[in-house]
Amino acid sequence: MNLSKVKTGVYVCHCGTNIASMVDVAGVTEYARSLEGVTITREYTYMCSQPGQELIKQDIAEHGLNRVVVASCSPLMHEPTFRRACQEAGLNPFFCQMANIREHCSWVTDDREKATRKASSLVAAAVKRVHYHAPLEMRQVAMTPAALVIGGGIAGIESALRLADAGKQVYLVEREPSIGGHMAQLYKTFPTLDCSA
Ligand code: SF4
């Protein structure tokens, strides 16, 4: 999309004190306002809460936002939450981008100034990145839930077992007559002195 048509909303989360105690949230929010394509910025105590999600939805409706950046926790935790909020407001969910300013920032330092600088950089990168996102569509395709594991050493055996525990059909291929690899050749393993075979 032409950058002049991009309207991005940036939402910076406090996560109670998880982020706010180490990152100057107001400062990051203010900085985000200066970034190209940003229409609105907000800070909020718990962005993943219902009122937090409503903020995003309202802004999409009222300000015609076509991009959303949420600076909060790991995408592993709440990317589906914010994508869903965007979708419910009529925006393609892939126009939402998260900046991880908790696990990658506030939780791993005790230097407030550096944490704030890093949070600002992460937000700037997310704003830049989301400009170039395409409106993706989810598709369902038929698949066979099976896996091929090549090599029956310790790593191959462990992978095969985990896949099998997850309900997948596993084909474990080993070129030698027996599995176990180098591990099976050891007498005992340190420090438990278990028989490795
Ligand atoms: S969105 Fe993430 S960082 Fe924000 S309150 Fe929820 S869990 Fe905490």
Residues whose N, C-alpha, C, O or C-beta is under 5 A from the ligand:
A	BS01	SF4	C13 C15 T45 Y46 M47 C48 S72 C73 H78
